[in-house]
Amino acid sequence: MGNACPPAHSLRYTDALHWAAELHRHQWRKGKPVPYIAHLIAVSALVWEDDGTENQAIAGLLHDAIEDAGQSHGSIAERYGSEVADIVQACTDTKGPVPPGGKKEPWIVRKTSYLQELADKPAAAFRVTAADKAHNARDMVADSRVDPNVWAKFRAGLDGSAWYLWSLHRQLAELQPASRSVALLGESVAEILSSSALLARVPAGQSPEEWVAGYLERTDTHPRG
């Protein structure tokens, strides 16, 4: 008999998949009946497909565990090591663990801080961040093709979502220029900027990119929470 193929991943990954499913068992994708674990699996898959390591793929499964499932850097490090915990921490835009249903800092505060700190985060986290944002953006765009009003279900609406995703893509394109996930994020951002819903907001004589870049100055459109 021929030699058996070596395992493609370790039992650590299998354990992380089970743990992520349990942590997010009662959570759904925003505004639709899709279990939240679908997003975590998709992010982990994008990490694998982007030449990620197993630790990065595990972090993809757990990237919301601090922000949305009440875990901490310590609880994750205890199970999967400090590298995984560091990546998850770097993907988290809250200042600490948030228990399920707990209140986070205001959206605009979290997102501006995350963008300001992104370049200083561990390089191992960039691939996971890119996969997370690429999947979220692709999902938003796919939903908006069916219902252009879908942006209203997001705290920041179309204006804030376009600014945040555009800003992320600009940074990630420099930090991870060869990343497949960054390319996917860029495709979604381009579709958002060329959408009729966004173009209807852009004043004559201004490009979509210029209008999106000025979002922070238009404080009247910022989310309140």
WOLIN-V857331 format. One line per field, one symbol per residue. psi: psi as a letter, one per 40 degrees, with the letter a starting at -180 (. if undefined). Layout:
psi->???
//
This chain:
psi->iihiiiidiieddddddddddddfdeiiiheifhidddddddddddddeffiiddddddddeeedddeeeiidddddddeidddddddddeheieaihiheihiiiddddddddddeddeihdeedddddddddddddddddddddheedddeideaddddddddddddddddddgdehddddddddddddddeiddddeehiheiiddddddeddegeeeiie.
//
